[in-house]
C-alpha cells in the first residue's frame, strides 16, 4: 500500500537532510578556518 509513496517521502527527507548537513558543514568549516587563523596568529 504505502510502498508507492514511501520512496518519494524518503527522497524528500534525504534531500532535506542533505541541505541541513550542508549548512551545518559550512558553519563547522567556517569555525575551523577561524580556529586555524587565530591559532597561527597566536
C-alpha positions as CSV (number, residue, x, y, z in Angstrom):
1,X,0.0,0.0,0.0
2,X,2.5,2.6,1.1
3,X,5.3,1.2,-1.0
4,X,4.4,3.6,-3.8
5,X,4.5,6.8,-1.7
6,X,7.3,6.0,0.8
7,X,10.2,6.2,-1.7
8,X,9.1,9.7,-2.6
9,X,8.9,10.7,1.1
10,X,12.3,9.2,1.8
11,X,13.8,11.1,-1.1
12,X,12.3,14.3,0.2
13,X,13.7,13.6,3.7
14,X,17.1,12.7,2.3
15,X,17.2,16.0,0.3
16,X,16.2,18.0,3.4
17,X,18.8,16.2,5.5
18,X,21.4,16.8,2.9
19,X,20.6,20.6,2.8
20,X,20.7,20.7,6.6
21,X,24.1,18.9,6.7
22,X,25.4,21.2,4.0
23,X,24.5,24.2,6.1
24,X,26.0,22.6,9.2
25,X,29.2,21.8,7.3
26,X,29.6,25.3,6.1
27,X,29.3,26.6,9.7
28,X,31.7,24.0,11.0
29,X,34.1,24.7,8.2
30,X,34.0,28.5,8.9
31,X,34.7,27.9,12.6
32,X,37.5,25.5,11.6
33,X,39.2,28.2,9.4
34,X,38.7,30.9,12.1
35,X,40.3,28.5,14.7
36,X,43.3,27.8,12.4
37,X,43.7,31.5,11.6
38,X,43.6,32.6,15.3
39,X,45.9,29.6,16.2
40,X,48.5,30.8,13.7
41,X,48.3,34.4,14.9
42,X,48.8,33.4,18.5
